[in-house]
Amino acid sequence: MPPESQEQTSIHGLRGLINRTAHKTALLSGLVAALFAIPAHASEMSDINKLMRSGQYAEALTKTDAILAKHPRDAQMRFTKGLILAEQNRSAEAIAVFVKLTEDFPDLPEPYNNLAVLYAANGQYDKARAALDMAMRTNPTYATALENLGDVYAKLASQAYDKALQIDPGSNVPQPKLTLLRSLNGNATGGTVPRLASAAPGQAAQAQRDAKAKADAAEQQERVKALAAEKAAQQAAADKAAAEKTAIAKASADKASSDKAAAEKAAADKAAAEKAAADKAAEAKAAQDKAAADRKKADKAAAEQKQKEQAERLEKEKAARAEKEKAAQAEKLAAAEKAAQARAAADKARADKAKASADADQDKNAVLASLNSWAKAWSDKDVKGYLAHYASDFETPKGATRKEWAEERRARIEDKGHITVKVSNALVAIKGNTATVRYRQIYNSNRLTVDSRKTLVFIKQGNRWLIKQERSGG
């Protein structure tokens, strides 16, 4: 028998048993519904099944997710979602769904069975065996799980034998194509569900029946394991014969392939050597061309650099000359400006001096005019005009008041028959608004004649020079 036929025979029982379980959905449908807090509506489940039968898995998944959003604990919908994901080849997601079902509903065998199918499809036979063991714990007489477990043991034995013989892993060994269970039926083969058993009446009698069923199931499981071991041994013998035949055929094929490979390698080596020589010659020519181009480029760059440096030097020299000329012109302009400023300052100084001299002469003449006017008013016995030549802050002698002093001067002037006052040799010294006049005064009246030196201090108030202080001596 060919190895492919033997391999298919080893998994035929597993596929057949899984397919047969699809027809057992009606047996415990009522019991399964009792396990779930929120069962799916029959109409919604019917719609989803129609979508799955027509291959509209995306639409079926959308509808399933919508129901689960409202009833997240609905085991039937969760089981259906796992089937849809498996059909979409989303194995990892389907496994996650079935694993969560086994955690939330550990008494249901179907999720364990489907996990085993998905693990086996991925070549994870140890995990498949563990999942089927868990299914057997929920129902020791579950026929589908027992037959699947036997086929998994056979596959594990075959793998161990193949590993021992070190068969070429590239050989075409068929993989088992397992069929998922399509319905969540509970323990449909007569086994007990602990949660249901505890709720049924007649608990003592039921417990005895359960104990006997478990004992029978354990015995049957041992028989199944023995049959599986015997089947595995038979399969191993057939696999060994096929492996030896395959090894002989492979050795012949390997020699022919080796000879062909050697010839092809020699031809390839020759072609590679010729190509390498051609590539080397091409590289050498390319290197020469590149070197010539680089030299030409370097010469051109050097010439351009030299020309650029010469142009920059000329430009710098031109800029330096222009800067020098500009500096000289600026210096010349600065000297001229300085000379002009010096001339202007000298002219201003002369003008200021002349103006100061003219102002001094004008003030001096004004002071002398005031002096002479004062002497004339005195000579004319014009008391009012005489007193008008004294400033408001005149320093009166002996601490008298201005009024007392004025009355005293009026009496002395009006008491004389005649008065003559002459001034001469007047010297005027002006400092700001103060003028000091030293002069000779000759006083003559019908009673007294005096020739003396006098000093008058004038202050400028407005446009007039008035006497502020009067003292004898010069």
C-alpha positions in Angstrom: 0.0 0.0 0.0 1.5 3.5 -0.9 2.5 5.7 2.1 -0.2 8.2 1.1 -3.0 5.6 1.3 -1.6 4.4 4.7 -1.6 8.0 6.0 -5.1 8.6 4.8 -6.3 5.4 6.3 -4.8 6.4 9.7 -7.0 9.6 9.9 -10.0 8.3 8.0 -11.6 7.1 11.2 -11.1 10.5 12.9 -12.8 12.4 10.0 -15.6 9.9 9.7 -16.4 10.0 13.4 -16.4 13.8 13.4 -18.7 13.9 10.4 -21.1 11.5 12.0 -21.5 13.6 15.1 -23.1 16.3 13.0 -26.3 14.1 12.9 -26.7 13.8 16.6 -27.7 17.4 17.4 -31.3 16.7 18.2 -30.7 14.2 21.0 -29.8 16.5 23.9 -30.8 19.9 22.5 -33.1 20.5 25.4 -30.4 19.6 27.9 -27.9 21.9 26.3 -30.3 24.8 26.4 -30.5 24.3 30.2 -26.8 24.9 30.5 -26.9 28.5 29.3 -28.2 31.6 31.0 -29.4 33.3 27.7 -30.0 30.9 24.8 -30.0 32.3 21.2 -33.3 32.7 19.5 -34.1 29.9 17.0 -34.8 32.3 14.2 -31.5 34.1 14.6 -29.6 30.8 14.8 -31.5 29.7 11.6 -30.4 32.9 9.8 -26.8 32.4 10.8 -26.8 28.7 9.7 -28.2 29.8 6.3 -25.5 32.4 5.9 -22.8 29.8 6.8 -24.2 27.2 4.3 -24.1 29.8 1.5 -20.5 30.6 2.4 -21.3 34.2 3.6 -19.1 33.9 6.7 -18.4 37.6 7.1 -22.1 38.3 7.3 -22.7 35.4 9.6 -19.9 36.7 11.9 -21.3 40.2 12.0 -24.8 38.8 13.0 -23.2 36.6 15.6 -21.2 39.4 17.1 -24.4 41.6 17.3 -26.2 38.9 19.3 -23.1 38.3 21.6 -23.0 42.1 22.3 -26.5 41.7 23.9 -25.9 38.2 25.3 -22.2 37.7 26.0 -22.8 34.5 28.0 -24.7 32.7 25.2 -22.6 29.6 24.7 -24.3 28.5 21.5 -23.5 31.8 19.8 -19.9 31.7 21.1 -19.5 28.1 19.8 -21.0 29.2 16.4 -18.5 32.2 16.3 -15.6 29.7 16.8 -16.9 27.6 13.8 -17.1 30.7 11.6 -13.6 31.8 12.5 -12.3 28.3 11.7 -14.1 28.4 8.3 -12.3 31.7 7.6 -9.0 30.1 8.4 -8.6 32.3 11.4 -7.3 29.4 13.4 -5.7 31.4 16.3 -8.9 33.4 16.9 -11.1 30.3 16.7 -8.8 28.5 19.2 -9.2 31.5 21.6 -13.0 31.3 21.4 -13.1 27.5 22.1 -10.5 27.9 25.0 -12.7 30.5 26.6 -15.7 28.2 26.2 -13.9 25.4 28.0 -13.1 27.8 30.9 -16.7 29.1 31.2 -18.5 25.7 30.5 -16.0 22.9 31.4 -18.8 20.2 31.2 -19.2 20.6 27.4 -17.1 18.1 25.3 -17.6 19.8 21.9 -15.3 22.8 22.5 -12.6 20.4 23.6 -13.1 18.2 20.6 -13.0 21.2 18.2 -9.8 22.5 19.9 -8.3 19.1 19.2 -9.2 19.3 15.5 -7.7 22.8 15.2 -4.5 21.8 17.1 -4.2 18.7 14.9 -4.6 20.9 11.8 -1.6 22.9 13.0 0.5 19.8 13.7 0.2 20.2 17.5 -0.8 16.6 18.2 0.2 16.7 21.9 -2.2 19.6 22.5 -4.8 17.8 20.5 -4.4 14.7 22.7 -4.7 16.9 25.9 -7.9 18.5 24.6 -9.4 15.1 23.8 -8.5 13.9 27.2 -10.4 16.8 28.7 -13.4 15.9 26.4 -13.3 12.3 27.8 -13.3 13.6 31.3 -16.6 15.4 30.7 -18.1 12.2 29.1 -16.0 9.0 29.4 -18.3 7.3 26.8 -18.1 10.1 24.2 -17.6 8.0 21.0 -16.4 10.8 18.8 -13.7 11.9 21.3 -12.6 8.3 21.8 -12.2 7.6 18.1 -10.5 10.9 17.6 -8.2 10.2 20.5 -7.3 6.8 18.9 -6.4 8.5 15.6 -4.3 11.1 17.4 -2.4 8.4 19.3 -1.8 6.7 15.9 -0.4 9.9 14.4 1.8 10.5 17.4 3.2 6.9 17.0 3.8 7.5 13.3 5.6 10.7 14.0 7.8 9.0 16.6 8.6 6.3 14.1 9.4 8.8 11.3 11.7 10.6 13.7 13.5 7.4 14.6 14.1 6.5 10.9 15.0 10.2 10.2 12.9 10.2 7.1 13.5 13.2 4.9 11.2 16.0 6.1 10.7 17.1 2.5 8.9 13.9 1.6 5.2 14.3 0.7 3.5 13.0 3.8 -0.3 13.8 3.8 -1.6 15.8 6.7 -4.9 14.9 8.4 -7.9 16.9 7.3 -10.2 17.0 10.3 -13.8 18.2 10.3 -15.1 20.4 13.1 -18.3 19.6 15.0 -21.0 21.8 13.8 -23.4 21.8 16.8 -23.1 22.3 20.5 -25.0 19.2 21.7 -23.7 18.4 25.2 -22.9 14.8 26.1 -25.0 13.1 23.4 -23.5 9.5 23.8 -25.0 8.6 27.1 -22.4 10.1 29.4 -23.3 12.2 32.4 -23.1 16.0 32.8 -22.2 16.7 36.5 -24.1 19.9 36.6 -27.3 18.3 35.2 -27.0 15.2 37.3 -26.9 17.2 40.5 -30.1 18.9 39.6 -32.1 15.8 38.7 -34.5 13.9 41.1 -33.5 10.6 42.5 -30.0 11.7 43.2 -28.9 8.5 44.9 -30.0 6.1 42.2 -28.6 8.4 39.5 -25.3 8.6 41.4 -25.1 4.8 41.3 -25.8 4.7 37.6 -23.2 7.4 37.1 -20.6 5.4 39.0 -21.3 2.3 37.0 -21.3 4.3 33.7 -17.9 5.8 34.7 -16.5 2.4 35.5 -17.8 1.1 32.1 -16.4 4.1 30.4 -13.0 3.7 32.0 -12.9 0.1 30.9 -14.0 1.1 27.4 -11.4 3.8 27.3 -8.7 1.3 28.2 -9.9 -1.0 25.4 -9.8 2.0 23.0 -6.3 2.8 24.0 -5.2 -0.8 23.5 -6.9 -0.8 20.1 -5.2 2.5 19.3 -1.8 1.1 20.3 -2.3 -2.0 18.2 -3.4 0.2 15.3 -0.4 2.4 15.8 1.9 -0.6 15.7 0.3 -1.8 12.5 0.6 1.6 11.0 4.2 1.8 12.1 5.0 -1.5 10.3 3.4 -0.3 7.2 5.1 3.1 7.5 8.4 1.3 7.9 8.0 -0.7 4.7 6.9 2.4 2.8 9.8 4.3 4.3 12.3 1.7 3.1 10.8 1.7 -0.4 10.9 5.5 -0.4 14.5 5.5 0.9 15.6 3.3 -2.0 13.8 5.4 -4.5 15.1 8.5 -2.9 18.7 7.2 -3.0 18.4 6.6 -6.8 16.8 9.9 -7.3 19.5 11.6 -5.2 22.3 10.0 -7.2 20.8 11.1 -10.5 20.1 14.5 -9.0 23.7 14.7 -7.7 25.2 13.8 -11.1 23.0 16.4 -12.8 23.8 18.9 -10.1 27.6 18.3 -10.6 27.3 18.8 -14.4 25.2 21.9 -13.9 27.7 23.2 -11.3 30.6 22.7 -13.7 28.8 24.6 -16.4 27.8 27.3 -13.9 31.4 27.5 -12.6 32.7 28.0 -16.1 30.1 30.6 -17.0 30.8 32.3 -13.7 34.6 32.3 -14.4 34.0 33.8 -17.8 31.7 36.3 -16.4 34.1 37.2 -13.7 36.9 37.7 -16.2 34.6 39.9 -18.3 33.5 41.8 -15.3 37.1 42.3 -14.2 38.1 43.6 -17.6 35.1 45.9 -17.6 35.9 47.1 -14.1 39.5 47.8 -15.1 38.4 49.9 -18.2 35.8 51.7 -16.1 38.6 52.4 -13.5 40.8 53.8 -16.2 38.0 55.9 -17.7 37.1 57.2 -14.2 40.7 58.0 -13.4 41.1 60.0 -16.7 37.8 61.8 -16.0 38.9 62.6 -12.5 42.2 64.0 -13.7 40.4 66.1 -16.2 37.9 67.3 -13.7 40.7 68.0 -11.1 42.7 70.0 -13.8 39.6 72.0 -14.7 38.8 72.6 -11.0 42.4 73.8 -10.3 42.3 76.2 -13.3 39.0 77.6 -12.2 40.2 77.9 -8.6 43.4 79.7 -9.8 41.3 82.1 -11.9 38.9 82.6 -9.0 41.8 83.4 -6.6 43.4 85.8 -9.2 40.0 87.6 -9.6 39.5 87.8 -5.9 43.1 89.2 -5.4 42.5 91.9 -8.1 39.1 92.7 -6.5 40.7 93.0 -3.1 43.5 95.3 -4.4 40.9 97.4 -6.1 38.8 97.6 -3.0 42.0 98.5 -1.0 42.8 101.3 -3.3 39.3 102.6 -3.2 39.3 102.4 0.6 42.6 104.2 0.7 41.4 107.0 -1.6 38.2 107.2 0.4 40.2 107.5 3.6 42.4 110.2 2.1 39.3 112.1 0.9 37.7 111.8 4.2 40.8 113.0 6.0 41.0 115.9 3.6 37.4 116.8 4.2 37.9 116.4 7.9 40.9 118.8 7.8 38.9 121.3 5.8 35.9 121.0 8.2 38.2 121.4 11.2 39.9 124.5 9.6 36.4 125.9 8.8 35.3 125.2 12.4 38.5 126.9 13.7 37.9 129.9 11.6 34.3 130.1 12.6 35.3 129.8 16.2 37.8 132.5 15.9 35.4 134.8 14.1 32.8 134.1 16.7 35.3 134.8 19.5 36.3 138.1 17.8 32.6 138.9 17.3 31.8 138.0 20.9 34.8 140.0 22.1 33.8 143.0 20.0 30.2 142.7 21.2 31.3 142.3 24.8 33.6 145.4 24.3 30.8 147.3 22.7 28.4 146.2 25.4 31.0 147.2 28.1 31.5 150.6 26.5 27.8 151.1 26.3 27.2 150.1 29.9 30.2 152.2 31.0 28.8 155.2 29.2 25.3 154.5 30.7 26.8 154.4 34.2 28.7 157.7 33.7 25.6 159.2 32.3 23.6 158.1 35.4 26.5 159.5 37.6 26.4 162.9 35.8 22.6 163.0 35.9 22.6 162.3 39.6 25.1 165.1 40.2 23.1 167.6 38.1 19.8 166.8 39.9 21.7 167.4 43.2 23.1 170.7 41.9 19.7 171.7 40.7 18.2 170.9 44.1 15.8 168.5 42.2 15.1 166.3 45.2 12.7 164.1 43.4 15.1 163.5 40.5 18.0 163.1 42.9 16.2 160.4 45.0 15.1 158.7 41.7 18.8 157.7 41.1 18.8 155.4 44.1 17.8 151.7 43.9 15.0 150.4 46.0 17.4 148.3 48.0 19.8 151.2 48.6 21.9 150.6 51.7 21.1 153.6 53.9 23.7 154.9 56.4 23.5 154.2 60.1 20.6 151.7 59.6 18.0 154.4 58.9 14.9 153.5 57.0 14.5 154.5 53.4 11.9 157.0 54.4 14.0 158.5 57.2 17.0 158.8 55.0 15.0 160.4 52.1 13.5 163.0 54.4 16.9 163.8 55.8 18.4 164.2 52.3 15.4 166.4 51.2 15.9 168.7 54.2 19.6 169.1 53.7 19.3 169.9 50.0 16.3 172.3 50.3 18.0 174.1 53.3 20.9 175.3 51.1 20.8 178.5 49.2 22.7 177.1 46.2 24.5 173.8 45.5 27.1 172.9 42.9 28.3 169.2 42.5 31.1 168.3 40.0 32.5 164.9 39.3 35.8 164.1 37.6 38.4 161.4 37.0 35.7 158.7 37.1 36.9 155.1 36.8 34.2 152.5 36.0 34.6 148.7 36.7 31.6 146.6 35.5 31.0 143.0 36.5 27.7 141.6 35.3 24.9 143.8 36.5 27.1 145.6 39.1 29.3 148.7 38.3 31.7 150.3 40.8 32.6 153.9 40.1 35.5 155.7 41.8 35.7 159.5 41.2 36.6 162.9 42.5 33.7 165.0 43.8 33.7 168.7 44.4 30.8 169.9 46.5 30.1 173.7 46.9 27.2 175.4 48.7 26.5 178.7 50.4 27.6 177.0 53.6 30.3 174.4 52.7 32.9 173.5 50.1 34.3 169.9 50.0 36.7 168.2 47.6 36.8 164.4 48.2 37.1 160.9 46.7 33.9 159.0 46.5 32.8 155.5 45.5 29.4 154.6 44.2 28.1 151.1 43.5 25.5 150.9 40.8 23.2 148.0 39.9 21.3 147.5 36.6 17.6 147.3 37.0 15.9 147.1 33.6 17.6 149.6 31.4 18.7 151.9 34.2 21.8 151.9 36.4 20.8 152.9 40.0 22.9 153.6 43.1 22.9 150.7 45.6 25.7 151.8 47.8 27.5 155.1 48.6 30.7 155.5 50.5 33.5 158.0 51.0 37.1 157.3 49.8 38.3 155.5 46.8 
